[in-house]
Amino acid sequence: MPPLPLSDRSGRTTDSPITFFIQKALETPGLISLAAGLVDEGSLPTADVAAAVAAIMADPAAGRAALQYGSTQGLPSLREKVLRHVCAADGVTPGDIGLSPDDVVLTTGSQQLLYLLGEALFDPGDIVLAEAPSYFVYHGVLQSHGVRVVPVPMDDGGLDVAALDAKLADLKRRGELGRVKLVYTVDYFQNPTGLTLAADRRPKLVEVVKKYSTEHRILILEDAAYRELRYTGPDLPSVKRFDPTNEFVAYASTFSKPLSPGLKLGYALLPSDLVAPVLHLKGNHDFGSANLAQHVVDRLLASGAFDRHVEELRRVYRAKRDAMLAALDAEFGDVPGASWTVPGGGLYVWLTLPPGVDAGPAGPLVPAALEAGVLYVPGEFGHVPGEGGELPRNECRLSFGVADAAGVREGVRRLRAAYRTLERAGARGLAAV
Ligand SMILES: Cc1ncc(COP(=O)(O)O)c(C=O)c1O
């Protein structure tokens, strides 16, 4: 049979590496998944959503409006509320940061915005600077667009902005600055590390990007997917907050994490001249995200149910995060060279095992963990190879999103048991410990 004439883009696009892991979790009864990025099942807002849908449908005009097509950009009243929500968190008015509801786009999850922005900005061979490690699904998007990822190191304060400056200077020296389109940061409780961009780095990040925007504007994509899931410490101002002329920062977020991924509703605050290109592309994709979901979320924001739900989620996840941190102390406290992040929010803890341990998808820890009945995401998936081709293999992303507190504790215990089998066997990789 003659081959299908697939596009270059299709050839560049592969299945997410995590699919194998999700499949494993589904196939293995009794497995505790610290891998899935799903949200807590028990706290999904069934009653709130039922009440909102009932209220919409009780009014025939409102019901018909919600069941009809909406607009590509999204429900105006929800765009206004979204803008107010972000500005309230930042302690500014929309005018302070050059924004109006016309600069807000509602999307089918924030994932759609990540993709659309790529379609609007990238040609194959363009460059994106991203945190190392970073949200691995976005790496897939970049690969699909044919973009080269330049990794920027992180430390306890998130993206190392001085290192970003140095990388940009280096790209400039090599004559590659013209290919640099975007800096990507998940700046609140990052997926996968749980790290947050420090307050003093936020204005600096905008300054650095401005400094190198000589040939064209380099954008920052601020992916704030986990901002509302905050368990300790104050809410930090967004990076967008330091872009008063609304030129350099695209702010993307979602109702998936603080409300329900089943609603699959995201939103973006965009530089005004980016709105039309994104909407033209979104028109090709779906000419508007699910209208009923927008009406439901609009009601939940108006009634205060959203804010109450976020408070409840904070309580639930804080307890699960604490359970994971206590379990890591108890189980991995005696492993020399092991360390983990202490996230102030989000769904993830990043466990670093001693150098030389291979926790990657082809290493010995994954099968040992499966044998012990626990699944994690190999940290390797969050990295792109460095300049020397090296890829850290001794890291694990542990999520406390799905399992309950007892499950989280048991999952960490099983992971330690798996690690112990490697220690005993002196397995490949542990020799260097
Ligand atoms: C950092 C980050 N950005 C974006 C998304 C996309 O989520 P959604 O499309 O459901 O809004 C996710 C989902 O896990 C994420 O972790």
The ligand as a Tripos MOL2 file, in Angstrom:
@<TRIPOS>MOLECULE
LIG
   16    16     1     0     0
SMALL
NO_CHARGES

@<TRIPOS>ATOM
      1 C1          1.6440   23.7390   33.5900 C.3       1 LIG1
      2 C2          0.3930   23.3640   32.8950 C.ar      1 LIG1
      3 N1         -0.0690   24.1710   31.9420 N.ar      1 LIG1
      4 C3         -1.1820   23.8930   31.2720 C.ar      1 LIG1
      5 C4         -1.9030   22.7310   31.5300 C.ar      1 LIG1
      6 C5         -3.1150   22.4710   30.7010 C.3       1 LIG1
      7 O1         -4.2750   22.2540   31.4240 O.3       1 LIG1
      8 P1         -5.7170   22.5540   30.8430 P.3       1 LIG1
      9 O2         -5.6430   22.4640   29.3520 O.co2     1 LIG1
     10 O3         -6.5970   21.4930   31.4190 O.co2     1 LIG1
     11 O4         -6.0780   23.9330   31.2730 O.co2     1 LIG1
     12 C6         -1.4510   21.8380   32.5110 C.ar      1 LIG1
     13 C7         -2.1550   20.5830   32.7880 C.2       1 LIG1
     14 O5         -1.7400   19.7460   33.5150 O.2       1 LIG1
     15 C8         -0.2650   22.1670   33.2130 C.ar      1 LIG1
     16 O6          0.2400   21.3710   34.1500 O.3       1 LIG1
@<TRIPOS>BOND
     1     1     2 1
     2     2     3 ar
     3     2    15 ar
     4     3     4 ar
     5     4     5 ar
     6     5     6 1
     7     5    12 ar
     8     6     7 1
     9     7     8 1
    10     8     9 2
    11     8    10 1
    12     8    11 1
    13    12    13 1
    14    12    15 ar
    15    13    14 2
    16    15    16 1
@<TRIPOS>SUBSTRUCTURE
     1 LIG1         1 GROUP 0 **** ****
